[in-house]
Amino acid sequence: MYNTGASYMLSAIITKATGMKHLDYLTPRLCKPLGMGEVTTICCPKGIHYGGIRMKIFKEDKAKFGLLYLQKGNWDGQQIIPEYWVEEATKKLVHTWGDEHDDALGYGYQFWRWLHGAFRASGAYGQYCVVLP
């Protein structure tokens, strides 16, 4: 079962470990190298980004994110995300429920598994970033 609270806790951990809000941490390491436009999110009353909710990016930038994962973390000859992390994050780590064509193929680190080795990052209201290796 998806757990938004866990995403929030990851954001809080990044904030505590780096002294930066997670979006401020990610921008020079992910958003800028990919040439992403404006990324926005909201914070809780403690100033911590919620992590799994209300993050907004342009659809073209979501496609770049998917392409980065399709290319095993490599972007324009630069390894943005370690390849081992891409493999770990997108494999089945948690059993999920549903029929064989939906969400029953497992969940990784923020990625749902699909048929034929595909995986997706899902936003609210059906906003998907689908990667079909």
SULJO-V733764 format. One record per pair of residues at least 6 apart in sequence whose C-alpha atoms are under 7 Angstrom apart, sorted by the first residue. I is the first residue (numbers start at 1). J is the second residue. If there is no record, write none. Layout:
i->I j->J
i->I j->J
//
This chain:
i->1 j->96
i->4 j->52
i->7 j->51
i->7 j->52
i->8 j->50
i->8 j->51
i->8 j->52
i->11 j->22
i->11 j->48
i->11 j->49
i->11 j->50
i->11 j->51
i->12 j->48
i->14 j->22
i->15 j->21
i->15 j->22
i->21 j->48
i->21 j->49
i->22 j->49
i->30 j->80
i->34 j->64
i->36 j->61
i->37 j->58
i->38 j->57
i->39 j->56
i->39 j->57
i->40 j->55
i->40 j->56
i->40 j->57
i->41 j->49
i->41 j->54
i->41 j->55
i->41 j->56
i->42 j->49
i->42 j->50
i->42 j->54
i->43 j->49
i->43 j->50
i->44 j->50
i->62 j->129
i->63 j->129
i->66 j->129
i->66 j->130
i->66 j->131
i->68 j->74
i->68 j->75
i->69 j->86
i->70 j->131
i->70 j->133
i->72 j->83
i->72 j->86
i->73 j->79
i->73 j->80
i->73 j->81
i->73 j->82
i->73 j->83
i->73 j->86
i->74 j->80
i->74 j->81
i->89 j->108
i->89 j->109
i->89 j->111
i->90 j->108
i->90 j->109
i->90 j->111
i->90 j->119
i->91 j->108
i->92 j->106
i->92 j->107
i->92 j->108
i->92 j->113
i->93 j->106
i->93 j->107
i->93 j->108
i->94 j->106
i->94 j->107
i->94 j->108
i->95 j->106
i->95 j->107
i->96 j->103
i->96 j->104
i->96 j->105
i->96 j->106
i->96 j->107
i->97 j->103
i->97 j->104
i->98 j->104
i->101 j->115
i->103 j->112
i->103 j->113
i->103 j->114
i->105 j->113
i->105 j->114
i->106 j->112
i->106 j->113
i->107 j->113
i->110 j->121
i->111 j->119
i->111 j->120
i->111 j->121
i->112 j->119
i->112 j->120
i->112 j->121
i->113 j->119
i->113 j->120
i->117 j->132
i->117 j->133
i->118 j->131
i->118 j->132
i->118 j->133
i->119 j->130
i->119 j->131
i->119 j->132
i->120 j->128
i->120 j->129
i->120 j->130
i->120 j->131
i->121 j->128
i->121 j->129
i->121 j->130
i->122 j->128
i->122 j->129
//
